[in-house]
Amino acid sequence: MPEGCPRTEALSLTLEELEAVRLVDLLDLDQEEAAFYMGISRKALWNDLMNARHKIAAALVYGMGLLIEGGSFVLRGEKGPQDVAELARQQNMQLVEREMAILQSRRELLASRLESLKRSAEADSPPEIKG
């Protein structure tokens, strides 16, 4: 995570998501090869890849940190957790809340500019002549 970035402003990237990005985007494997290498279906790889790309893009665009942690991976011969849907849901909620805050801030800025322009236009207009 970048220095100076509060922990609350970091997205969590699972080890599976990181591995999917590494195999497909860094090592240039196609999705079928990467899925085979990871021992998962192509659909599961695609989901991990899309989630990872979304989080990486959001971190870059919004200046957030990335934490690489956990996930639901299984070491060969072991059983692990089946579902990370709750983590994904929470992260999506955080992204939407952040997007809404940014949009609200932008809306307030635009409203302020509009009001300033209106005041400026009123001050510059000649007085009305009543006849």
C-alpha positions in Angstrom: 0.0 0.0 0.0 1.4 3.5 -0.8 2.9 5.5 2.0 0.4 8.0 3.5 -2.6 6.1 2.2 -5.0 5.4 5.1 -6.0 1.8 5.5 -9.7 2.8 4.9 -8.8 3.9 1.4 -7.4 0.6 0.2 -9.0 -2.1 -1.9 -8.4 -5.7 -1.2 -7.1 -7.8 -4.0 -7.3 -11.6 -3.4 -4.4 -13.9 -4.2 -6.5 -15.5 -6.9 -7.3 -12.2 -8.5 -3.6 -11.3 -8.4 -2.7 -14.6 -9.9 -5.3 -14.3 -12.7 -3.8 -10.8 -13.6 -0.3 -12.2 -13.5 -1.0 -15.1 -15.7 -3.1 -13.3 -18.3 -1.8 -9.7 -18.4 1.8 -10.2 -17.4 2.7 -13.7 -18.8 0.3 -13.4 -21.8 -1.4 -16.7 -21.2 -4.8 -17.1 -22.7 -7.7 -17.5 -20.3 -8.0 -21.3 -21.0 -4.3 -21.8 -20.2 -4.4 -19.7 -17.1 -7.6 -21.4 -15.8 -5.9 -24.8 -16.4 -2.8 -23.6 -14.6 -4.8 -22.4 -11.6 -7.0 -25.5 -11.6 -10.3 -23.6 -12.0 -12.9 -23.1 -14.6 -12.6 -20.5 -17.3 -15.6 -18.7 -15.9 -14.0 -18.6 -12.4 -10.8 -17.2 -13.9 -12.7 -14.7 -15.9 -14.6 -13.5 -12.8 -11.3 -13.2 -10.8 -9.7 -11.3 -13.8 -12.5 -8.9 -14.2 -12.7 -8.2 -10.4 -9.0 -7.6 -10.3 -8.9 -5.3 -13.3 -11.9 -3.4 -11.8 -10.1 -2.9 -8.4 -6.8 -2.0 -10.0 -8.5 0.6 -12.3 -10.4 2.0 -9.3 -7.2 2.2 -7.2 -5.4 4.0 -10.0 -8.3 6.4 -10.9 -9.3 7.3 -7.3 -5.8 7.2 -5.7 -6.6 4.3 -3.4 -4.2 1.7 -2.2 -4.2 -2.1 -3.0 -3.9 -4.7 -0.3 -3.0 -8.2 -1.5 -4.4 -10.7 0.9 -6.4 -13.8 1.6 -8.8 -15.2 -0.9 -10.3 -18.6 -1.2 -7.5 -20.5 -2.7 -6.8 -24.1 -2.1 -3.4 -25.6 -1.8 -3.2 -28.9 -3.6 -4.8 -31.6 -1.5 -6.5 -29.2 0.9 -10.0 -27.8 1.2 -10.6 -24.1 1.6 -13.5 -21.6 1.8 -15.9 -21.8 -1.1 -17.3 -18.3 -1.4 -15.8 -14.8 -1.3 -19.0 -13.1 -2.5 -19.4 -11.1 0.8 -16.0 -9.6 0.4 -16.7 -8.7 -3.2 -20.1 -7.2 -2.2 -18.5 -5.1 0.5 -15.7 -3.8 -1.8 -18.3 -3.0 -4.5 -20.3 -1.0 -1.9 -17.2 0.9 -0.9 -16.5 1.7 -4.6 -20.1 2.9 -5.2 -20.0 5.0 -2.0 -16.7 6.6 -3.0 -18.1 7.3 -6.5 -21.2 8.8 -5.0 -19.1 11.1 -2.8 -17.0 12.2 -5.7 -20.1 12.9 -7.8 -21.7 14.8 -4.9 -18.6 16.9 -4.5 -18.6 17.6 -8.3 -22.3 18.5 -8.2 -21.7 21.0 -5.4 -18.7 22.5 -7.3 -20.8 22.9 -10.5 -23.7 24.4 -8.5 -21.3 26.9 -7.0 -19.9 27.8 -10.3 -23.4 28.3 -11.8 -24.4 30.5 -9.0 -21.3 32.6 -9.4 -21.9 32.9 -13.1 -25.5 34.0 -12.5 -24.3 36.7 -10.0 -21.7 37.9 -12.4 -24.3 38.1 -15.2 -26.7 40.1 -13.0 -23.9 42.5 -12.0 -22.8 43.1 -15.6 -26.3 43.6 -17.1 -27.5 47.1 -17.6 -30.5 48.3 -15.4 -33.9 47.8 -16.9 -35.6 51.0 -18.1 -39.3 51.1 -17.2 -41.4 53.3 -19.4 
